Amino acid sequence: MPLPPYVKTVLRRLNEAGYEAYVVGGAVRSWLLNRPIHDYDITTNALPEQIREVFSDRKIVDIGIRHGTVTIVDHKNTVEVTTYRTESGYTDHRHPDHVEYTGSVKEDCARRDFTVNALCYNPKEGVLDFFEGRKDLENRLIRAVNDPLERFDEDALRILRALRFAAQLEFAVEEKTKAALLDKAEGLGYVSQERITGELIKTFEAPGFPPILKEFPEIFELLIPELREYDEAYRRRIEDMIDHSPDNAVVRMALLLSGLDDVSRSDEILRRLKYSNADRYAVTNLLACAKMPAETRIDMRRILNKLTVPEEQFIGFRCALDPSVDQERLSSLCAAIRKDGDCYSLKQLEVTGKDLKELGLKGSRISMSINACLNAVIEEQVPNTREDLMNYLRKLTG
């Protein structure tokens, strides 16, 4: 496994000090799958104070030290080093009541969520695989470590992590793990909404989300109960739309909410889910433009005037929403509008509020009149020149 120098250094220094140390979890999984590695976590039998002693010459961050994690800073790189531990007593179905250090790397791996995340590696020993994680990688399965009912009872967020990993890796969820996560789904009520939404967004944007939505509708309906209002025909339609959608979380959430009666209800749902303002505005903007005509260049100018999201996002949404829409035609219309500099926004208009004041307009009449100018230009009733627009305004206000 190719390791960056700063990770090799951490492993080497722990080994030279007499401790075991392994890269663990996602980095090993990603390497075995030939996928990009974004960060490296290390597990060791060194206690936190011993880790601090080994790296006394480095900057140390102690935020996670209560749970045995010491973060070592190497220039711009950080590595989390965590002492082998066992966990017990998950009263809140989310966090362990008791954490105890152990000298066994196998016991440490046994507390982890899924077999594909319980793999360890160091350059001397290669891969340690106590729970057949490599076999599950080969079979493209997400399987809980040991008893899946216990794993999901300990931490209900693992239910969504299972779906997220399956969607990201395009794996299936192993049958006993699937049965257990459905059985324990109500435990998601113990998880903070922010953590739930974080997992949802990662799942929505993953390439394998469409089959996960089909296989686990109960989970998504538990989190977004309004989806239960759809009849069977619209449920099938939603699945088809998601099948044909881009891997974009905003687009897919808009598609999921597209069958509700008005945009304000969707906004309420997104607020309840604690979506960020930016994502909430993006989803509701797509829904607000969902039924606007999109056949002609004039239609597209109207849409672009209202859009606050990238046009590629709208095109992906619109074509998934309505299979009859010609994606190439929409893209060509937008490209032509951009190329020719068509006016579809107030900032492109060749008159300003100052010009309207020169005509003696005041207050709300300025806003009404300048928007009338923009509409006339979009509709090709008036050219976007100052002279033509001033003449149009004189007639309009005369």
Sequence and secondary structure as in RCSB ss.txt:
>XXXX:A:sequence
MPLPPYVKTVLRRLNEAGYEAYVVGGAVRSWLLNRPIHDYDITTNALPEQIREVFSDRKIVDIGIRHGTVTIVDH
KNTVEVTTYRTESGYTDHRHPDHVEYTGSVKEDCARRDFTVNALCYNPKEGVLDFFEGRKDLENRLIRAVNDPLE
RFDEDALRILRALRFAAQLEFAVEEKTKAALLDKAEGLGYVSQERITGELIKTFEAPGFPPILKEFPEIFELLIP
ELREYDEAYRRRIEDMIDHSPDNAVVRMALLLSGLDDVSRSDEILRRLKYSNADRYAVTNLLACAKMPAETRIDM
RRILNKLTVPEEQFIGFRCALDPSVDQERLSSLCAAIRKDGDCYSLKQLEVTGKDLKELGLKGSRISMSINACLN
AVIEEQVPNTREDLMNYLRKLTG
>XXXX:A:secstr
    HHHHHHHHHHHHTT  EEEETHHHHHHHTT      EEEESS HHHHHHHTTTSEEE TTGGGTEEEEEET
TEEEEEEE EEEE  TTSSS SEEEE S HHHHHHTSSBGGG EEEETTTEEEESS HHHHHHHTEE BSS HHH
HHHH THHHHHHHHHHHHHT EE HHHHHHHHHTGGGGGGS HHHHHHHHHHHHTSTTHHHHHHH HHHHHHHSG
GGGGS HHHHHHHHHHHHTS S HHHHHHHHTTTSS HHHHHHHHHHTT  HHHHHHHHHHHHTTTS  SSHHHH
HHHHHH  S HHHHHHHHHHH TTS HHHHHHHHHHHHHHT   SGGG S  HHHHHHTT  THHHHHHHHHHHH
HHHTTSS SSHHHHHHHHHHHH 
